[in-house]
């Protein structure tokens, strides 16, 4: 097999792994959101990105609050710490590779901060 063919095969395998891991992460974050539903302040959005198919540590999850004040309140009340703990727990329960769970990032931001710094441009803000 040529180097080019091997590389193409690796890209196909990586895409399959990425889709499988994305499904696990999406499910874990949905379960976390369900567990904290009703708590205040509430998250207004959640998403994730990363090249976890290359290595499972390459995952970043984001939980967004509407305002800076809500994000500050979530930190003060221990909600961000709880979101971090629950996210890692649900990733493991969903069969995310265990070696990546302690190394991945659970991050928080506010829509207000994003508006202030990038005019609401998510691509720029989350780079």
C-alpha positions as CSV (number, residue, x, y, z in Angstrom):
1,X,0.0,0.0,0.0
2,X,1.3,3.4,-0.9
3,X,1.9,6.2,1.7
4,X,-1.0,8.2,0.1
5,X,-3.4,5.2,0.2
6,X,-2.4,4.6,3.9
7,X,-3.0,8.2,4.7
8,X,-6.4,8.1,3.0
9,X,-7.3,5.0,5.0
10,X,-6.3,6.7,8.2
11,X,-8.4,9.7,7.4
12,X,-11.5,7.5,6.8
13,X,-10.9,5.6,10.1
14,X,-10.4,8.9,11.9
15,X,-13.7,10.2,10.5
16,X,-15.5,7.1,11.8
17,X,-13.9,7.5,15.2
18,X,-14.7,11.2,15.4
19,X,-18.4,10.5,14.6
20,X,-18.6,7.9,17.3
21,X,-16.9,10.1,19.9
22,X,-19.1,13.1,18.9
23,X,-22.2,10.9,19.5
24,X,-20.9,10.0,22.9
25,X,-20.1,13.6,23.8
26,X,-23.4,14.9,22.6
27,X,-25.3,12.4,24.7
28,X,-23.2,13.1,27.8
29,X,-23.8,16.8,27.5
30,X,-27.5,16.3,27.0
31,X,-27.6,14.1,30.2
32,X,-25.7,16.8,32.1
33,X,-28.1,19.5,31.0
34,X,-31.1,17.3,32.1
35,X,-29.5,16.8,35.5
36,X,-29.1,20.5,36.2
37,X,-32.4,21.6,34.6
38,X,-34.2,23.9,37.0
39,X,-31.0,25.1,38.7
40,X,-30.3,28.8,38.6
41,X,-28.6,30.4,36.8
42,X,-29.5,28.2,33.8
43,X,-27.2,27.5,30.9
44,X,-28.4,29.1,27.7
45,X,-26.4,26.9,25.3
46,X,-23.9,24.1,25.2
47,X,-21.6,22.7,22.6
48,X,-18.2,21.0,22.0
49,X,-15.4,20.7,19.6
50,X,-12.0,19.1,19.2
51,X,-10.0,16.5,17.4
52,X,-10.8,13.7,19.8
53,X,-10.3,11.1,17.1
54,X,-6.6,12.0,17.1
55,X,-6.5,11.8,20.9
56,X,-9.5,11.9,23.3
57,X,-7.8,14.6,25.3
58,X,-8.5,17.0,22.4
59,X,-12.0,17.7,23.5
60,X,-13.4,21.0,24.7
61,X,-16.9,21.3,26.1
62,X,-18.6,24.7,26.6
63,X,-21.5,25.7,28.7
64,X,-22.8,29.2,28.1
65,X,-24.7,31.5,30.5
66,X,-26.6,34.5,29.2
67,X,-24.8,37.2,31.2
68,X,-21.5,37.8,33.0
69,X,-23.4,38.1,36.3
70,X,-25.0,34.6,35.7
71,X,-21.6,33.1,35.0
72,X,-20.2,34.7,38.2
73,X,-23.2,33.4,40.2
74,X,-22.8,29.9,38.7
75,X,-19.1,29.9,39.8
76,X,-19.9,31.2,43.3
77,X,-22.7,28.6,43.8
78,X,-20.5,25.7,42.6
79,X,-22.6,25.1,39.5
80,X,-19.6,25.3,37.2
81,X,-17.7,22.8,39.4
82,X,-20.7,20.5,39.3
83,X,-21.0,20.9,35.5
84,X,-17.3,19.9,35.2
85,X,-17.8,16.9,37.5
86,X,-21.0,15.7,35.8
87,X,-19.5,16.2,32.3
88,X,-16.5,14.0,33.1
89,X,-18.7,11.4,34.8
90,X,-21.2,11.2,31.9
91,X,-18.4,10.9,29.4
92,X,-17.1,7.9,31.2
93,X,-20.6,6.5,31.6
94,X,-21.0,6.9,27.8
95,X,-17.8,5.0,27.1
96,X,-15.7,8.0,26.1
97,X,-12.0,6.8,26.2
98,X,-11.0,7.0,29.9
99,X,-7.5,8.3,29.1
100,X,-9.0,11.5,27.7
101,X,-11.4,12.4,30.4
102,X,-9.0,13.9,33.0
103,X,-7.2,15.8,30.2
104,X,-10.1,17.3,28.2
105,X,-11.5,20.8,29.0
106,X,-14.8,21.8,30.5
107,X,-15.2,25.5,29.8
108,X,-17.6,28.3,30.5
109,X,-18.5,31.7,29.0
110,X,-21.3,34.2,28.8
111,X,-23.1,35.4,25.7
112,X,-22.6,38.9,27.1
113,X,-18.8,38.4,27.0
114,X,-19.0,37.0,23.5
115,X,-21.0,40.0,22.3
116,X,-18.6,42.4,24.0
117,X,-15.4,40.9,22.6
118,X,-16.4,39.6,19.2
119,X,-19.8,41.2,18.4
120,X,-21.3,37.7,18.9
121,X,-19.0,36.0,16.4
122,X,-18.7,32.5,17.9
123,X,-16.0,31.4,15.5
124,X,-13.7,34.3,16.5
125,X,-14.6,34.0,20.2
126,X,-13.9,30.2,20.6
127,X,-10.7,30.1,18.6
